[in-house]
Amino acid sequence: MQPLFAIIESGGKQYKVAEGDIIRVELLKAEPDSSIEIDKVLAIFDGDQLEAGRPYVENAKVSCKVLEHGKAKKVIVFHYKPKKNIRKKNGHRQPFTKLQIESITC
């Protein structure tokens, strides 16, 4: 039985993935070109049957290949108070890990 897609959790966020997909998740401690397994699978859908976990599906894993690490585009945070000459400008670039989904097993 080859599932069509799964819903996984990584970094406190949920992602809908299928084999061959490339996703960007929160920064993981893994070297580029290495393989990791994500066992926090919330649901698996195989075309006609949905298997949902409570909270995770038992014995389900998603194998991923780490492609690269990087930083997202800069987000500008600007605070000011009118008529007071108070201004504060900050920037932030969120780090991420780019993953390629290799296989989904249940």
PyMOL commands that set and color helices and strands:
alter all, ss='L'
color gray80, all
select strands_A, chain A and resi 5-10+13-17+22-26+35-38+41-45+50-52+61-71+75-81+86-92+95-105
alter strands_A, ss='S'
color yellow, strands_A
deselect
rebuild
show_as cartoon
